[in-house]
Amino acid sequence: MGQRALFSDASAPLIRIRTVLTGATARPRTKRLGQNICLYCRKGEKRGNSAFCSRTCRDEAAKKGPLLLEIPSDHNVFASVAKQFSDTWRHPTRCPAVKRVYKIIPSNAAHDRYDNYRATVEARGNFAAQGMTAGNEQRRWHGTKRNCTLGDMGQTTMCGDQTCSLCSIIKTSFDLNLFGKNTGWGRFGRGIYTSSTSSKSNDYVSNLAASVASPLKAMLLNRVVVGKGDKTYFNHSTWTSAPPGFDSVLAEPLTIPLAGALNYDEVVVYRNEAIRPAYLIMYKA
């Protein structure tokens, strides 16, 4: 699972898109392949919303999961993730710069569990027919603890330290059996917590390895099957599932803040298969 060679902006190969005729003169129109390069073979152009140029690359990457694929800084996916990070930094502190982004390729088992659950929620709620994503899938942030240098330059191999929550999540996805390990409690009960606010998730990010100096912090951007969410404003610390008829809890801050109330939003799911890590974001500590 070593780091693969990347195309730099200066050396990215050019591909011809089409020829534009102006009078009698033909002028080739080109674009940088680096913006849409396949994240596996680093040769072809990715197809549509896929990260890969072909089924072959997609399947080869899946066979090696869990796997981290570094995304070039001039890539469209890097730009999308970095923009979401900065746009959703809502704390008054200055938003740190995103330095690296990795696509997380899950194990086939984790991928299938998530996809099957999303299909079940979609069949029940018909979200796509309402102009939404299948299963009302959303990208949400999650901050956790790192006890290694995963994500730093050249570091794409997950560690085996059981105290490293980051590597554990990437390797096997989220596990409700570990609920409360890092925070000690849950405002909305025994669930898996994410937020649309990157700066809120940053509050839960930490580097544990005091002996390993890292200039970066790590955060996960996850795919979450929100389905039909129950909106709430108050604590429900005894909950072990969403209310009947709902797939998740949408915790929102009050318009007029009260003591103990949320300052920023949270999305809580109560099933392991309702969420999977999609991207690892490394940003300035």
CORFEN-V991206 format. One record per residue. N is the residue number from 1. SS is DSSP state (alpha for helix, beta for strand, coil for the rest). NEAR is the number of other C-alpha atoms within 12 Angstrom. Layout:
# CORFEN-V991206
n-><N:N>
ss-><SS:SS>
near-><NEAR:NEAR>
This chain:
# CORFEN-V991206
n-><1:2:3:4:5:6:7:8:9:10:11:12:13:14:15:16:17:18:19:20:21:22:23:24:25:26:27:28:29:30:31:32:33:34:35:36:37:38:39:40:41:42:43:44:45:46:47:48:49:50:51:52:53:54:55:56:57:58:59:60:61:62:63:64:65:66:67:68:69:70:71:72:73:74:75:76:77:78:79:80:81:82:83:84:85:86:87:88:89:90:91:92:93:94:95:96:97:98:99:100:101:102:103:104:105:106:107:108:109:110:111:112:113:114:115:116:117:118:119:120:121:122:123:124:125:126:127:128:129:130:131:132:133:134:135:136:137:138:139:140:141:142:143:144:145:146:147:148:149:150:151:152:153:154:155:156:157:158:159:160:161:162:163:164:165:166:167:168:169:170:171:172:173:174:175:176:177:178:179:180:181:182:183:184:185:186:187:188:189:190:191:192:193:194:195:196:197:198:199:200:201:202:203:204:205:206:207:208:209:210:211:212:213:214:215:216:217:218:219:220:221:222:223:224:225:226:227:228:229:230:231:232:233:234:235:236:237:238:239:240:241:242:243:244:245:246:247:248:249:250:251:252:253:254:255:256:257:258:259:260:261:262:263:264:265:266:267:268:269:270:271:272:273:274:275:276:277:278:279:280:281:282:283:284:285>
ss-><coil:coil:coil:coil:coil:coil:coil:coil:coil:coil:coil:coil:coil:beta:beta:beta:beta:beta:beta:beta:beta:beta:coil:coil:beta:beta:beta:beta:beta:beta:beta:beta:alpha:alpha:alpha:alpha:beta:coil:coil:coil:coil:coil:coil:coil:beta:coil:coil:coil:coil:coil:coil:coil:coil:coil:alpha:alpha:alpha:alpha:alpha:alpha:alpha:alpha:alpha:coil:coil:coil:beta:beta:beta:beta:beta:coil:coil:coil:coil:alpha:alpha:alpha:alpha:alpha:alpha:alpha:alpha:alpha:alpha:alpha:alpha:coil:coil:coil:coil:coil:coil:coil:coil:coil:coil:beta:beta:beta:beta:beta:beta:beta:beta:coil:coil:alpha:alpha:alpha:alpha:alpha:alpha:alpha:alpha:alpha:alpha:alpha:alpha:alpha:alpha:alpha:alpha:alpha:alpha:coil:coil:alpha:alpha:alpha:coil:coil:coil:alpha:alpha:alpha:beta:beta:beta:beta:beta:beta:beta:coil:beta:beta:coil:coil:coil:coil:coil:coil:coil:coil:coil:coil:coil:coil:coil:coil:coil:coil:coil:coil:alpha:alpha:alpha:alpha:alpha:alpha:alpha:alpha:coil:coil:coil:alpha:alpha:alpha:coil:coil:coil:coil:coil:coil:coil:coil:coil:coil:coil:coil:coil:beta:beta:beta:beta:coil:coil:alpha:alpha:alpha:alpha:alpha:coil:coil:coil:beta:beta:coil:coil:coil:coil:coil:coil:coil:coil:beta:beta:beta:beta:beta:beta:beta:beta:beta:beta:coil:coil:coil:beta:beta:beta:beta:coil:coil:coil:coil:coil:coil:coil:coil:coil:coil:coil:coil:coil:coil:coil:beta:beta:beta:beta:coil:coil:coil:coil:coil:coil:coil:coil:coil:coil:coil:coil:coil:coil:beta:beta:beta:beta:coil:coil:alpha:alpha:alpha:beta:beta:beta:beta:beta:beta:beta:beta:beta:beta:coil>
near-><21:17:23:23:17:28:28:19:19:12:12:26:22:22:20:15:14:12:13:14:11:9:7:7:9:11:14:15:14:15:18:24:31:31:32:36:41:37:44:39:26:31:25:27:32:28:17:14:15:20:36:31:26:24:18:16:26:25:20:21:29:27:18:21:27:32:37:39:42:43:41:34:29:28:33:27:34:32:23:23:37:34:20:25:38:24:19:27:27:22:19:10:13:14:24:27:20:31:30:37:42:43:40:42:39:38:28:25:20:30:30:19:24:32:25:21:29:36:25:22:31:26:17:20:26:20:23:19:14:12:11:18:23:29:35:32:34:29:30:38:43:44:37:38:33:40:30:33:32:43:44:32:21:20:24:30:27:31:23:18:20:18:21:28:37:43:37:28:41:44:34:30:39:38:28:26:15:22:25:20:19:23:19:12:20:27:30:37:29:30:36:48:45:46:42:35:32:41:34:31:35:36:26:27:31:28:33:24:18:12:10:15:16:25:22:29:39:46:50:47:40:40:38:47:45:43:37:32:31:25:25:24:26:25:23:23:18:15:22:25:26:32:23:13:15:22:37:40:42:31:31:27:23:18:12:11:14:12:11:13:22:24:23:28:32:40:44:47:44:34:31:32:33:42:49:47:45:39:39:44:51:40:31:20:22>
